[in-house]
Amino acid sequence: MAGLALGLYAAFVATAFGWRTWLQYRRTRDHGLRVLSLRVGSIEWLAVMFLLLGVTLAFAAPLSQLADLGVLTVPFAGSLLGPMGLVLMLLGFAGTILAQLEMGDSWRIGVDPREMTPLITDGLFRHVRNPIFSSMLLTIAGLMLMAPNILSAVALASSFLGIEIQVRRVEEPYLIRVHGSRYLSYARRVGRFFPRIGVL
């Protein structure tokens, strides 16, 4: 399962970040990568560092198993978890791409406080406020079940921490400032990462 997890995760990263950035540039002549101008030491920089650690460890986890490096296996490893992980990875992959496409030209990686993009509340955004992040976490959770070791567990924890910081400390304050009562009304109805959980 580790080889399949690695291949699927590589395809996920290439599609969700590489292909989507290319598509954004093709449509708008703007790559959408706001993280390239982050101030080192800022709260958003910290969030990105945790996310990069998560992405790196998510690659390292199946690689360590393929290389038989003896990385500590988590206690719940079992034969049924691999197929369950595959389903989660596929759902997360599909959800990430669908939510990115639903954002249209509003898609960004990071926040530029000088920009004002439309508030997206349709499609997957009707059910959760951050379906891209939810789907990314689902993908890494699936990878953890397919390549269950300490690296994949830390990858999931680090990614979750980075996403929490990004959403709560960067994106939500920005959206409240830009969209005001419209965003607050939306956030009081729709959960942060899961339906009805994390409403404001």
Buried (B, 14 or more C-beta within 10 A) or exposed (E): BBEBBBEBBEEBBEBBBEBBBEBBEEEEEEBBBBBEEBEEEEBBEBBBBBBBBBBEBBBBBBBBBEEEEEBEEBEEEEEEBBEBBBEBBBBBBBBBBBBBEBBEEBBBBBBEEEEEBEBBBEEBBBEBBBBBBBBBBBBBBBBBBBBBBBBBBBBBBBBBBBBBBBBBBBBBEBBBEBBEEEBEEBBEEBBBBEEEEBEB
